[in-house]
Amino acid sequence: MQRKQPSNPAMTATRIAAGDDRTSYDRVSITLHWLTAVLVLAQFILSQVWGFTPRPTRHLLIVAHMSFGITLSAVIIARILWRVSPGHQAPVASSGWAELAAKGVHYLLYALLVSEAVLGFVLRWSGDESMSFFGLLIPPPFAPFSKAAHHNIGEAHEFIGWAIIVLAAAHAAAALFHHWVVRDAVLARMLPGLKRRDL
């Protein structure tokens, strides 16, 4: 028997922040979710660290950032294709406004991740530099942009990167709150090894 979900505004807000639309996820979805989380965190750490390192190390970190960025782009594409493919759209337990809002959190994260990936490619190529995928160079497919346009793209890339981190941190904090305080299955749906506590 399913335990009644908390209905007060604060609990509803945390459910939305956690992206909990009560969907049951398959193993592929769970794997892609955590792979995305690890890559996003690695990308953010690399971008914050390389400015404090000497030039040879900085170059290696930037190449790693590009390589992981291309990998993350592939993972995002795989997630979207898997999510929209037939048979992988598990029905939610309820169709109320909270579930729709929670689903909206997921869509917002997808939109930000896709935008960040596109900007990453455009930023590198607009400066007339090749992308590097673990040493394999991918040359620019278009002419370089003006310095002002290149700078603006860099600013947008950094802004969206921070927006992803802030939203992802709120998403994770809300899921942990539900797991440890509310003691429901919000987090367990993405960690199949955990015991479902709302049944």
C-alpha positions as CSV (number, residue, x, y, z in Angstrom):
1,M,0.0,0.0,0.0
2,Q,1.4,3.3,-1.0
3,R,2.0,5.9,1.7
4,K,0.2,9.1,1.2
5,Q,2.5,11.8,-0.2
6,P,3.0,15.0,1.8
7,S,0.7,17.7,0.5
8,N,1.8,20.9,2.3
9,P,3.4,23.6,0.0
10,A,7.0,23.1,1.4
11,M,7.0,19.3,0.7
12,T,5.4,19.9,-2.7
13,A,8.1,22.4,-3.6
14,T,10.9,20.0,-2.6
15,R,9.3,17.2,-4.7
16,I,9.2,19.6,-7.7
17,A,12.9,20.6,-7.1
18,A,13.8,16.9,-6.9
19,G,12.1,16.3,-10.3
20,D,9.9,13.7,-8.7
21,D,7.0,12.9,-11.1
22,R,6.7,9.4,-9.6
23,T,8.0,7.8,-12.7
24,S,9.7,4.4,-12.4
25,Y,13.0,4.4,-14.3
26,D,14.8,1.5,-16.0
27,R,18.4,0.6,-15.7
28,V,19.5,2.4,-18.8
29,S,17.8,5.6,-17.7
30,I,19.4,5.3,-14.3
31,T,22.9,4.7,-15.8
32,L,22.6,7.6,-18.2
33,H,21.4,9.9,-15.3
34,W,24.4,9.2,-13.1
35,L,26.8,9.3,-16.0
36,T,25.5,12.8,-16.8
37,A,25.8,13.8,-13.2
38,V,29.5,12.7,-13.0
39,L,30.4,14.3,-16.2
40,V,28.7,17.6,-15.3
41,L,30.5,17.7,-12.0
42,A,33.9,16.9,-13.7
43,Q,33.3,19.6,-16.3
44,F,32.6,22.2,-13.6
45,I,35.6,21.3,-11.5
46,L,37.9,21.4,-14.5
47,S,36.7,24.8,-15.6
48,Q,37.2,26.2,-12.1
49,V,40.7,24.6,-11.6
50,W,42.6,25.2,-14.8
51,G,43.0,29.0,-14.1
52,F,45.2,28.2,-11.1
53,T,47.5,25.9,-12.9
54,P,50.7,26.5,-15.0
55,R,50.3,26.5,-18.8
56,P,51.2,22.9,-19.6
57,T,48.8,21.6,-16.9
58,R,46.2,24.1,-18.0
59,H,46.3,22.9,-21.6
60,L,45.8,19.3,-20.4
61,L,42.8,20.3,-18.3
62,I,41.3,22.2,-21.1
63,V,41.7,19.2,-23.5
64,A,40.1,17.0,-20.8
65,H,37.3,19.5,-20.5
66,M,36.7,19.4,-24.3
67,S,36.9,15.6,-24.4
68,F,34.5,15.1,-21.5
69,G,32.3,17.8,-23.1
70,I,32.0,15.8,-26.3
71,T,31.4,12.6,-24.2
72,L,28.7,14.4,-22.2
73,S,27.1,15.6,-25.5
74,A,26.8,12.0,-26.7
75,V,25.4,10.9,-23.3
76,I,22.8,13.7,-23.5
77,I,21.8,12.6,-27.0
78,A,21.5,9.0,-25.8
79,R,19.3,10.1,-22.9
80,I,17.0,12.1,-25.1
81,L,16.7,9.3,-27.7
82,W,16.1,6.7,-25.0
83,R,13.5,8.8,-23.2
84,V,11.5,9.5,-26.4
85,S,11.8,6.0,-27.8
86,P,8.7,3.7,-27.6
87,G,8.5,1.6,-24.5
88,H,10.7,3.8,-22.3
89,Q,8.0,6.3,-21.3
90,A,6.7,4.8,-18.1
91,P,3.4,6.4,-17.0
92,V,3.5,8.5,-13.8
93,A,1.4,7.5,-10.8
94,S,-0.4,10.8,-10.9
95,S,-1.0,13.6,-13.4
96,G,-1.4,16.5,-11.0
97,W,0.3,19.9,-11.3
98,A,3.2,18.9,-9.0
99,E,4.1,15.9,-11.3
100,L,3.9,18.2,-14.4
101,A,6.1,20.8,-12.6
102,A,8.6,18.1,-11.6
103,K,8.8,16.9,-15.2
104,G,9.4,20.5,-16.1
105,V,12.5,20.6,-13.9
106,H,13.8,17.6,-15.9
107,Y,13.1,19.4,-19.2
108,L,14.7,22.6,-18.0
109,L,17.9,20.6,-17.1
110,Y,17.8,19.0,-20.6
111,A,17.5,22.4,-22.3
112,L,20.3,23.8,-20.3
113,L,22.6,20.8,-20.9
114,V,21.9,20.9,-24.7
115,S,22.5,24.7,-24.8
116,E,25.7,24.3,-22.9
117,A,27.0,21.6,-25.2
118,V,26.2,23.6,-28.3
119,L,27.8,26.7,-26.9
120,G,30.9,24.7,-26.0
121,F,31.4,23.7,-29.6
122,V,30.6,27.1,-30.9
123,L,32.9,28.8,-28.4
124,R,35.9,26.8,-29.5
125,W,35.2,27.0,-33.2
126,S,34.3,30.7,-33.1
127,G,37.8,31.5,-31.9
128,D,39.2,29.6,-34.9
129,E,40.4,26.7,-32.7
130,S,39.8,23.0,-33.1
131,M,37.9,20.9,-30.6
132,S,40.0,18.1,-29.2
133,F,38.6,14.7,-28.3
134,F,41.4,12.9,-26.4
135,G,43.9,14.2,-28.9
136,L,41.7,13.8,-32.0
137,L,41.3,17.3,-33.5
138,I,38.0,18.5,-34.9
139,P,38.6,21.6,-37.0
140,P,36.1,24.5,-37.1
141,P,33.3,24.0,-39.8
142,F,32.8,27.8,-40.1
143,A,34.8,31.0,-40.2
144,P,35.9,32.6,-36.9
145,F,33.6,35.1,-35.2
146,S,34.4,38.7,-34.2
147,K,36.2,39.0,-30.8
148,A,33.1,40.6,-29.3
149,A,30.8,37.7,-30.5
150,H,33.4,35.2,-29.3
151,H,33.5,36.9,-25.9
152,N,29.7,36.9,-25.6
153,I,29.5,33.2,-26.4
154,G,32.1,32.6,-23.7
155,E,30.0,34.6,-21.2
156,A,26.8,32.7,-22.1
157,H,28.7,29.3,-21.8
158,E,29.9,30.3,-18.3
159,F,26.5,31.6,-17.2
160,I,24.6,28.5,-18.3
161,G,27.3,26.3,-16.7
162,W,26.6,28.0,-13.3
163,A,22.9,27.7,-13.9
164,I,23.2,24.0,-14.4
165,I,25.3,23.6,-11.3
166,V,22.8,25.6,-9.1
167,L,19.8,23.8,-10.5
168,A,21.5,20.4,-10.2
169,A,22.6,21.2,-6.6
170,A,19.0,22.1,-5.7
171,H,17.8,19.0,-7.4
172,A,20.2,16.8,-5.4
173,A,19.5,18.5,-2.1
174,A,15.7,18.1,-2.6
175,A,16.2,14.4,-3.4
176,L,18.4,13.9,-0.3
177,F,15.8,15.8,1.8
178,H,13.1,13.4,0.7
179,H,15.3,10.4,1.3
180,W,16.5,11.3,4.8
181,V,13.8,13.5,6.2
182,V,10.5,12.6,4.4
183,R,11.7,9.0,4.0
184,D,9.9,8.4,0.7
185,A,11.1,6.8,-2.6
186,V,12.1,10.0,-4.5
187,L,15.8,9.1,-4.4
188,A,15.3,5.3,-4.5
189,R,13.7,5.6,-8.0
190,M,17.2,6.6,-9.2
191,L,19.1,4.2,-6.9
192,P,17.5,0.7,-7.5
193,G,19.7,-0.8,-4.8
194,L,17.9,1.2,-2.1
195,K,14.8,-0.2,-0.5
196,R,11.5,1.4,-1.5
197,R,10.1,3.1,1.6
198,D,6.8,4.4,0.2
199,L,5.3,0.9,-0.4
